Amino acid sequence: MTLRVDDWVEVRSKDEILATLDKNGRLDDMPFMPPMFKYCGQRFRVFKSARKTCDTITGEYFGRRLDDGVHLNLRCDGQAYGGCQAGCLMFWKTAWLKPADGPVHVQHVLKGAQQQRDGANGRGSCTEADVVRATMRNDSGGDVAYSCQATELLKYTRPLKWWDARQYVEAYTSGNRTLAELARGIFYLLYYYGSLACSDKWGGPARWLYNRVQAIIGGVPFPRLKGMIPTGQRTPRLDLGLKAGDLVRVRPYDEILATLDTRLSNRGLWFDAELVPFCGKTFRVSTSVERFVDERTGHLRTMKTPAVVLEGVTCKALYSGQRMFCPRAINLWWREIWLERVSVDECPRPSPAIGTRACATTDKAASREVCTEPAFKTAP
């Protein structure tokens, strides 16, 4: 199947999917994960083509190619992985999907007894128990290591060179990106290297000019400045006690830089360039991240200083070099010191001049105004 963004698909039944998997619950080395079973028989729109993705394992952050996969805007709940709270967007092989003509939900979940009979009749060697068992193992030290699509990504993808023009053509033809988005991204990349804005020694004038132009057009400031705290010096911490549903505003970029060391780290959490477009915007807290599976080792790790995930705030891959235009939409993590509480009364009102909506009434009975992600311009 060749699928585009917004195409309707139906997740195949459990027995159909199990028939595609090997004994380790994999198809072409991609794991089918236990949280995905609950979507069998349901219909969804394609969120993004996953032909391009990114390497978050080696630390090199290169682009990777996947020949046969899509995202359905469904995230892992982490229950099969020790309560991991990363909320990764799941990959779907097209063999696990079939075309659909609309949003009607038809459940085709295979019952346990029928699954056993089909297995006995040779319909597939993999069972749901095999899929669950493949989620963890004991490493050489005897510790539990988890295995999921994120930890196994290098096995079912291959390297993608930045100069391979097919990735940019496919980003458009699949519906992942518009021509305007592609143009802005490529312009930024050319400016970053062509003007020497990437250089600490020679890039000052180029970064200054970039910020001047962005200030005039209402764009995003240069997203790769250095933090103000010398490396090795302890960075500050602020606990706001945020909970899901709390309304917060992301602090201005310059205030956040004052909390970062020169490596752009605050207590071990890196402030990535992809967070910059959200500075000054207002969002609701989605969840706190206290534990996650380390994609390099598979070990469940606990954060000394919890991070915060904001509703609808994900990586847009606008400033990511070889990862540019990656559709993986990884949840962005925030330190509480980068945020400030706001009340509903402070939520900005709609601006007819630019046609954006910052607040929307979602609970008419209570007449409460709930702040949602406002529109913002993206910088080249």
C-alpha positions in Angstrom: 0.0 0.0 0.0 1.1 3.5 -0.7 -0.5 5.7 1.9 -0.7 9.5 2.2 -1.5 11.8 5.1 -5.2 11.7 6.0 -5.9 8.4 4.2 -8.3 6.2 6.1 -7.0 2.8 7.2 -8.3 0.0 9.4 -5.9 -1.9 11.7 -6.2 -5.5 10.8 -7.5 -8.1 13.2 -5.3 -9.7 15.8 -5.0 -13.0 14.0 -4.1 -11.3 10.7 -1.3 -9.3 12.4 0.0 -12.3 14.4 0.2 -14.2 11.1 2.8 -11.6 9.8 5.1 -11.8 12.9 8.0 -14.1 13.6 8.3 -15.9 17.0 9.8 -12.8 18.5 6.8 -10.6 17.5 8.6 -8.8 14.7 8.0 -8.1 11.0 11.2 -7.1 9.1 12.8 -6.6 12.5 10.2 -4.1 13.6 8.4 -5.1 16.9 4.7 -5.2 17.1 4.1 -3.9 20.6 1.5 -5.0 23.1 -0.2 -1.6 23.4 -1.0 -1.8 19.6 -3.4 -4.8 20.0 -6.2 -2.6 21.5 -6.5 -0.8 18.2 -7.2 -3.9 16.1 -10.4 -3.4 14.0 -10.4 0.3 14.5 -10.1 3.0 11.8 -7.8 6.0 11.8 -6.5 8.6 9.5 -2.8 8.4 8.5 -1.0 11.0 10.6 2.4 10.9 8.8 4.3 8.8 6.4 7.3 7.3 8.3 9.6 6.7 5.3 12.0 9.1 7.0 12.7 8.9 10.8 15.6 9.8 13.1 18.3 8.0 15.1 17.9 8.8 18.8 20.1 5.9 19.9 23.7 6.5 18.9 23.7 10.2 19.8 24.6 11.2 16.2 21.0 12.2 15.4 21.2 11.2 11.8 18.3 10.5 9.5 17.1 6.9 8.9 15.0 5.4 6.2 12.0 3.1 6.6 10.6 1.7 3.4 7.2 0.6 4.6 5.6 2.3 7.6 3.3 5.1 8.8 2.3 6.9 12.0 -1.4 7.0 13.1 -1.0 9.6 15.8 -1.2 6.8 18.4 1.3 6.8 21.3 2.6 4.0 23.4 1.1 4.0 26.9 4.2 2.4 28.4 2.3 -0.2 30.4 4.3 -3.1 28.9 7.6 -1.3 29.5 7.7 -0.7 33.2 5.5 2.4 33.1 7.7 4.3 30.7 6.2 7.8 30.3 8.0 8.9 27.1 4.8 8.5 25.0 6.5 7.6 21.8 4.6 7.7 18.5 4.2 4.2 17.3 5.2 2.8 13.9 2.8 0.8 11.8 3.8 -1.5 8.9 1.3 -1.3 6.1 1.0 -5.1 6.3 -0.8 -4.4 9.6 -3.3 -2.1 8.0 -5.9 -2.1 5.2 -7.6 0.7 3.3 -10.8 2.0 4.8 -13.5 4.4 3.4 -14.4 6.2 6.6 -14.2 6.4 10.4 -16.6 3.6 11.2 -15.1 1.4 14.0 -15.6 -2.4 13.5 -14.0 -4.6 16.2 -12.2 -7.7 14.9 -10.3 -8.6 18.0 -9.6 -12.3 18.1 -10.7 -14.2 21.2 -8.2 -16.3 23.1 -9.8 -19.7 22.3 -10.1 -18.9 18.6 -6.5 -17.7 18.5 -5.3 -21.0 19.9 -7.3 -23.0 17.3 -5.9 -20.8 14.5 -2.4 -21.4 15.8 -3.0 -25.1 15.9 -4.2 -24.9 12.3 -1.0 -23.3 11.2 -2.3 -19.8 10.6 0.7 -18.2 12.3 3.5 -19.2 14.7 3.4 -16.1 16.8 1.0 -15.6 19.7 0.1 -12.6 21.8 2.1 -14.2 24.6 5.2 -14.2 22.3 4.7 -10.5 21.6 4.5 -9.8 25.4 7.5 -12.0 26.1 9.6 -10.2 23.6 9.2 -6.8 25.4 11.9 -7.7 27.9 15.0 -9.7 28.6 17.8 -10.0 31.1 21.0 -8.4 30.1 24.5 -9.6 30.8 24.3 -8.1 34.3 21.0 -9.7 35.1 19.1 -6.4 34.9 15.8 -6.2 33.0 16.2 -4.6 29.6 13.1 -3.6 27.6 12.8 -4.0 23.8 10.4 -1.8 21.8 10.2 0.1 18.5 12.4 2.9 19.9 15.2 0.6 21.2 15.2 -1.5 18.0 15.0 1.3 15.5 18.5 0.8 14.0 17.6 -2.8 13.2 14.6 -2.0 11.0 15.8 1.2 9.4 18.9 2.1 7.4 21.0 5.2 7.1 19.7 8.1 5.1 22.2 10.6 3.7 21.2 14.3 3.9 21.9 14.8 0.2 19.4 12.1 -0.9 16.8 14.3 -2.5 14.1 11.6 -2.4 13.5 12.3 1.3 12.5 15.9 0.5 10.3 14.9 -2.5 8.6 12.2 -0.4 8.0 14.7 2.4 5.9 16.7 0.0 4.2 13.9 -2.0 3.2 12.0 1.1 1.5 15.0 2.6 4.0 15.3 5.5 5.1 18.8 4.5 3.9 21.7 2.4 6.1 23.3 -0.2 6.3 26.4 2.0 7.5 24.3 5.0 10.1 22.6 2.8 11.3 26.0 1.5 11.6 27.5 5.0 13.5 24.5 6.3 16.0 24.3 3.4 16.5 28.1 3.6 17.4 27.9 7.3 19.8 25.0 6.7 21.5 26.9 3.9 21.7 30.1 5.9 23.0 28.3 9.0 26.0 26.9 7.1 26.3 29.3 4.2 26.4 32.5 6.3 28.7 30.9 9.0 26.0 31.3 11.6 27.1 27.9 12.8 30.5 29.3 13.7 31.2 30.5 17.3 34.0 32.7 16.0 32.6 34.1 12.8 28.8 33.6 13.1 27.9 36.6 15.3 26.9 39.0 12.6 24.9 36.3 10.8 23.0 35.4 13.9 22.4 39.1 14.7 21.0 39.7 11.2 18.8 36.6 11.5 17.3 37.9 14.7 16.7 41.4 13.3 14.8 40.0 10.3 12.8 37.6 12.5 11.9 40.4 14.9 10.5 42.4 12.0 8.4 39.6 10.5 7.3 38.2 13.9 9.3 35.0 13.5 11.4 32.8 15.8 14.8 34.0 16.9 18.0 32.2 16.0 17.4 28.8 17.8 21.0 27.7 18.4 22.5 30.2 20.9 24.6 29.1 23.9 23.6 29.0 27.5 25.0 31.5 30.0 26.3 29.3 32.8 29.9 28.0 32.5 30.1 24.2 31.9 30.6 22.4 35.2 28.8 25.0 37.2 25.6 23.8 38.8 22.5 25.0 37.0 19.4 26.3 38.9 16.2 24.4 39.7 12.7 25.6 40.3 9.8 23.4 41.4 6.4 24.6 40.5 4.5 21.4 41.5 2.8 21.3 38.1 0.1 18.7 37.4 -1.8 17.6 34.3 -4.2 20.3 33.2 -2.3 23.2 34.7 -2.0 26.3 32.5 1.6 27.5 31.9 3.5 29.8 29.7 6.9 29.0 28.3 9.4 31.6 29.4 11.1 33.9 26.8 14.2 32.4 25.1 16.7 34.7 26.7 15.3 33.8 30.2 15.7 30.1 29.5 19.3 30.6 28.2 20.1 32.1 31.6 19.3 28.7 33.2 21.5 26.6 30.8 25.2 25.9 30.7 27.2 26.4 27.6 26.2 22.9 26.4 22.5 24.0 26.6 21.9 21.6 29.5 20.0 22.1 32.7 20.6 19.3 35.2 21.3 16.9 32.4 18.3 17.8 30.2 19.2 19.4 26.9 17.3 22.4 25.6 17.0 21.5 22.0 16.6 24.1 19.2 13.2 22.5 18.5 11.9 23.9 21.7 12.6 27.5 20.7 9.5 28.1 18.6 7.3 27.5 21.6 8.9 30.2 23.8 6.4 32.7 25.0 3.4 30.5 24.1 0.7 29.2 26.5 -0.2 25.5 26.9 -1.7 23.0 29.3 0.5 20.5 31.1 -0.1 17.0 29.8 2.0 14.9 32.2 5.2 14.7 34.2 8.0 12.4 33.1 9.7 10.6 35.9 10.7 7.3 34.3 11.5 6.3 30.8 13.2 3.5 28.8 16.7 4.5 27.8 16.7 3.8 24.0 20.4 2.9 24.0 20.3 0.3 26.8 16.7 -0.7 27.2 17.0 0.0 30.9 14.2 1.8 32.8 15.6 5.1 34.2 14.2 7.4 36.8 14.8 11.2 36.5 16.2 13.0 39.5 14.5 16.1 38.4 11.1 15.3 36.6 10.4 16.9 33.3 7.1 18.2 32.0 5.3 17.4 28.7 2.9 20.0 27.3 -0.2 19.2 25.3 0.4 19.3 21.6 4.0 20.3 21.9 6.2 17.9 19.9 9.3 18.1 17.8 8.6 19.6 14.4 12.1 18.9 13.1 12.6 22.4 11.8 16.2 23.0 12.8 17.6 19.5 13.0 20.1 19.2 10.2 20.1 15.6 8.9 16.9 14.9 10.9 15.1 17.8 9.3 11.4 17.0 8.4 11.5 13.8 10.5 7.8 13.1 11.2 8.3 11.2 14.4 6.8 14.0 16.5 8.7 13.2 19.7 7.2 14.7 22.9 9.4 17.7 24.0 10.5 17.7 27.6 10.6 20.8 29.7 12.1 21.7 33.0 9.7 23.6 35.3 12.2 26.5 35.6 11.5 27.1 31.8 7.8 27.6 32.6 5.6 29.9 34.6 2.1 29.4 35.8 -0.7 31.5 34.3 -4.3 31.9 35.1 -7.2 31.4 32.7 -7.8 35.2 32.9 -4.3 35.7 31.5 -4.9 33.5 28.5 -4.6 35.8 25.4 -7.8 36.6 23.5 -8.3 35.9 19.8 -6.6 38.3 17.5 -8.7 38.9 14.3 -5.7 40.5 12.7 -3.8 37.3 12.4 -6.6 34.8 12.6 -5.2 32.8 15.5 -7.2 31.4 18.4 -5.4 31.1 21.7 -8.5 30.2 23.9 -11.5 28.1 23.2 -14.5 27.2 25.3 -14.6 23.4 25.8 -16.8 23.1 28.9 -20.0 25.1 28.2 -21.7 23.8 31.3 -19.1 25.3 33.5 -18.4 28.2 31.1 -14.7 27.6 31.5 -12.2 28.8 28.9 -9.4 26.4 28.3 -6.2 27.5 26.6 -5.0 25.6 23.6 -1.9 25.8 21.5 -1.9 29.1 19.5 -0.8 29.3 16.0 2.8 30.6 15.5 5.0 31.4 12.6 7.9 29.1 11.9 11.3 30.5 11.0 13.2 29.4 7.9 
